Amino acid sequence: MQFSVGIEYAFHSLFYMVDLPDHKTIGIREIAKLHGITETYLSKVFTKLQKAGIVRSIAGVKGGYKLARRAEDISFWDIIEAIEGPSFFFRCAEIRKKNIFVYDPSIFTDKCPCLIKVVIQEAEELMRSQLRKKTLRWLYDHVHRDFSIEKRKAIADWLKAI
């Protein structure tokens, strides 16, 4: 299992939106420049975040993006699901039904689920549960408090300039 790099860009981009003043937005161009990636790629990430209700787009000259919900209401899982989608990572192909030792395929019914699938999906649900407990606000608070005064000032100056 491997998440796409889009998740990392989403987290790092959303981080800078946590304490934006209500009247302020951040444009794709500025965020892409910050991360050293193309605007096209980041636009695709933000389209998914917007569709999931994590960010909203503000049109116009001073337009850009801002959080659509409070940072404490956006879980890690919300962000991951927005980028990767809601489906389970493991998709059982039911290969057991094609096994040469299966003489009666009727024994494989919903009453007899594939235990491999059951165990892996239980593990995935535990992971999702843990990711739902951590929020964007939690991330911001834990990371931001360790920033030097110089780094905080540099970020504040960058936000003012955009």
BABA-549295 format. One record per residue (C-alpha): residue in three letters; chain; x, y, z. Coordinates in Angstrom, 1 decimal, padded with zeros to 4 digits. Example, Ala and Ser with C-alpha at 12.3 -4.5 7.8 and 13.67 -1.06 7.14 Angstrom:
BABA-549295
<"ALA","A",<012.3,-004.5,007.8>>
<"SER","A",<013.7,-001.1,007.1>>
This chain:
BABA-549295
<"MET","A",<000.0,000.0,000.0>>
<"GLN","A",<001.3,003.4,-000.9>>
<"PHE","A",<-000.4,006.8,-000.9>>
<"SER","A",<000.2,009.2,-003.8>>
<"VAL","A",<002.4,012.2,-003.3>>
<"GLY","A",<-000.7,014.3,-003.8>>
<"ILE","A",<-001.6,013.6,-000.2>>
<"GLU","A",<001.7,015.1,001.1>>
<"TYR","A",<001.2,018.2,-001.1>>
<"ALA","A",<-002.4,018.5,000.2>>
<"PHE","A",<-001.3,018.4,003.8>>
<"HIS","A",<001.6,020.8,003.3>>
<"SER","A",<-000.6,023.2,001.3>>
<"LEU","A",<-003.5,023.1,003.8>>
<"PHE","A",<-001.1,023.8,006.6>>
<"TYR","A",<-000.5,027.3,005.4>>
<"MET","A",<-004.3,028.0,005.3>>
<"VAL","A",<-005.0,027.1,008.9>>
<"ASP","A",<-004.7,030.6,010.4>>
<"LEU","A",<-005.5,032.7,007.3>>
<"PRO","A",<-007.7,035.7,008.2>>
<"ASP","A",<-011.2,035.5,006.9>>
<"HIS","A",<-010.6,038.0,004.1>>
<"LYS","A",<-007.5,036.2,002.8>>
<"THR","A",<-007.0,033.4,000.3>>
<"ILE","A",<-004.0,031.7,-001.2>>
<"GLY","A",<-003.7,031.1,-004.9>>
<"ILE","A",<-002.5,027.9,-006.6>>
<"ARG","A",<000.4,029.9,-008.2>>
<"GLU","A",<001.8,030.9,-004.8>>
<"ILE","A",<001.4,027.4,-003.2>>
<"ALA","A",<002.9,025.7,-006.3>>
<"LYS","A",<005.8,028.1,-006.2>>
<"LEU","A",<006.2,027.4,-002.4>>
<"HIS","A",<006.4,023.7,-003.1>>
<"GLY","A",<008.4,023.9,-006.3>>
<"ILE","A",<005.7,022.0,-008.3>>
<"THR","A",<003.5,022.8,-011.3>>
<"GLU","A",<000.3,024.7,-011.0>>
<"THR","A",<-001.4,022.1,-013.1>>
<"TYR","A",<-000.5,019.3,-010.7>>
<"LEU","A",<-001.5,021.2,-007.6>>
<"SER","A",<-004.8,022.3,-009.3>>
<"LYS","A",<-005.7,018.7,-009.6>>
<"VAL","A",<-005.1,018.2,-005.9>>
<"PHE","A",<-007.1,021.2,-005.0>>
<"THR","A",<-010.0,020.1,-007.3>>
<"LYS","A",<-010.2,017.0,-005.2>>
<"LEU","A",<-010.0,018.9,-001.9>>
<"GLN","A",<-012.7,021.3,-003.1>>
<"LYS","A",<-015.0,018.4,-004.2>>
<"ALA","A",<-014.6,016.9,-000.7>>
<"GLY","A",<-015.6,020.2,000.9>>
<"ILE","A",<-012.2,020.8,002.5>>
<"VAL","A",<-011.3,024.0,000.6>>
<"ARG","A",<-013.4,026.5,-001.2>>
<"SER","A",<-012.5,028.6,-004.2>>
<"ILE","A",<-013.0,032.3,-004.2>>
<"ALA","A",<-013.1,033.8,-007.6>>
<"GLY","A",<-011.8,037.2,-008.7>>
<"VAL","A",<-008.5,039.2,-008.7>>
<"LYS","A",<-008.0,038.6,-005.0>>
<"GLY","A",<-009.3,035.1,-005.3>>
<"GLY","A",<-007.8,031.8,-004.4>>
<"TYR","A",<-008.5,029.1,-001.9>>
<"LYS","A",<-009.3,029.0,001.8>>
<"LEU","A",<-010.4,026.3,004.2>>
<"ALA","A",<-014.1,025.4,003.8>>
<"ARG","A",<-014.3,024.1,007.4>>
<"ARG","A",<-012.4,024.8,010.6>>
<"ALA","A",<-009.1,023.1,010.8>>
<"GLU","A",<-010.2,021.1,013.9>>
<"ASP","A",<-013.0,019.7,011.8>>
<"ILE","A",<-010.7,018.4,009.0>>
<"SER","A",<-009.2,015.0,009.9>>
<"PHE","A",<-006.2,013.3,008.4>>
<"TRP","A",<-008.6,010.8,006.9>>
<"ASP","A",<-010.7,013.5,005.3>>
<"ILE","A",<-007.7,014.7,003.4>>
<"ILE","A",<-006.5,011.2,002.5>>
<"GLU","A",<-009.9,010.2,001.3>>
<"ALA","A",<-010.3,013.3,-000.7>>
<"ILE","A",<-007.1,012.6,-002.7>>
<"GLU","A",<-007.2,008.7,-002.8>>
<"GLY","A",<-011.0,008.1,-002.8>>
<"PRO","A",<-013.2,006.2,-000.3>>
<"SER","A",<-012.6,002.6,-001.4>>
<"PHE","A",<-010.7,000.0,000.6>>
<"PHE","A",<-007.1,-000.5,-000.5>>
<"PHE","A",<-007.5,-004.3,-000.8>>
<"ARG","A",<-009.9,-005.5,-003.4>>
<"CYS","A",<-010.6,-009.2,-003.1>>
<"ALA","A",<-010.8,-010.8,-006.5>>
<"GLU","A",<-012.3,-014.0,-005.0>>
<"ILE","A",<-009.6,-016.1,-006.6>>
<"ARG","A",<-010.5,-018.9,-004.1>>
<"LYS","A",<-013.5,-019.5,-006.3>>
<"LYS","A",<-011.2,-020.4,-009.2>>
<"ASN","A",<-009.1,-022.8,-007.3>>
<"ILE","A",<-008.8,-026.3,-008.9>>
<"PHE","A",<-009.8,-027.9,-005.6>>
<"VAL","A",<-013.2,-026.1,-005.5>>
<"TYR","A",<-015.7,-028.7,-006.5>>
<"ASP","A",<-018.8,-026.9,-005.2>>
<"PRO","A",<-018.6,-023.1,-005.9>>
<"SER","A",<-021.9,-022.7,-004.1>>
<"ILE","A",<-020.1,-023.0,-000.8>>
<"PHE","A",<-018.6,-019.6,-001.3>>
<"THR","A",<-021.5,-017.3,-000.5>>
<"ASP","A",<-021.8,-014.1,001.5>>
<"LYS","A",<-022.2,-016.3,004.6>>
<"CYS","A",<-018.6,-017.5,004.0>>
<"PRO","A",<-016.6,-014.4,003.2>>
<"CYS","A",<-012.9,-014.5,002.3>>
<"LEU","A",<-011.1,-014.3,005.6>>
<"ILE","A",<-008.1,-012.6,003.9>>
<"LYS","A",<-010.4,-009.8,002.9>>
<"VAL","A",<-012.0,-009.6,006.3>>
<"VAL","A",<-008.7,-009.4,008.2>>
<"ILE","A",<-007.2,-006.8,005.8>>
<"GLN","A",<-010.3,-004.6,005.8>>
<"GLU","A",<-010.4,-004.8,009.6>>
<"ALA","A",<-006.8,-003.5,009.7>>
<"GLU","A",<-007.6,-000.8,007.2>>
<"GLU","A",<-010.6,000.3,009.4>>
<"LEU","A",<-008.3,000.6,012.4>>
<"MET","A",<-005.9,002.8,010.4>>
<"ARG","A",<-008.8,005.0,009.2>>
<"SER","A",<-010.0,005.3,012.8>>
<"GLN","A",<-006.6,006.5,013.9>>
<"LEU","A",<-006.4,008.9,011.0>>
<"ARG","A",<-009.9,010.3,011.9>>
<"LYS","A",<-008.6,011.2,015.4>>
<"LYS","A",<-005.9,013.6,014.1>>
<"THR","A",<-006.9,016.9,012.6>>
<"LEU","A",<-005.4,019.6,010.5>>
<"ARG","A",<-005.5,021.9,013.6>>
<"TRP","A",<-003.6,019.2,015.6>>
<"LEU","A",<-000.9,019.1,012.9>>
<"TYR","A",<-000.6,022.8,012.7>>
<"ASP","A",<-000.4,023.3,016.5>>
<"HIS","A",<002.2,020.5,016.9>>
<"VAL","A",<004.4,021.7,014.0>>
<"HIS","A",<004.0,025.4,014.4>>
<"ARG","A",<005.0,025.5,018.0>>
<"ASP","A",<008.4,024.2,017.2>>
<"PHE","A",<009.1,026.8,014.5>>
<"SER","A",<011.8,029.4,015.3>>
<"ILE","A",<010.8,033.0,015.6>>
<"GLU","A",<012.5,033.6,012.2>>
<"LYS","A",<010.6,030.9,010.5>>
<"ARG","A",<007.2,032.1,011.9>>
<"LYS","A",<008.1,035.7,010.7>>
<"ALA","A",<009.1,034.4,007.3>>
<"ILE","A",<005.8,032.5,006.9>>
<"ALA","A",<003.8,035.6,008.2>>
<"ASP","A",<005.6,037.8,005.7>>
<"TRP","A",<004.9,035.4,002.9>>
<"LEU","A",<001.2,035.2,003.7>>
<"LYS","A",<001.0,039.0,003.8>>
<"ALA","A",<002.7,039.3,000.4>>
<"ILE","A",<000.4,037.0,-001.4>>
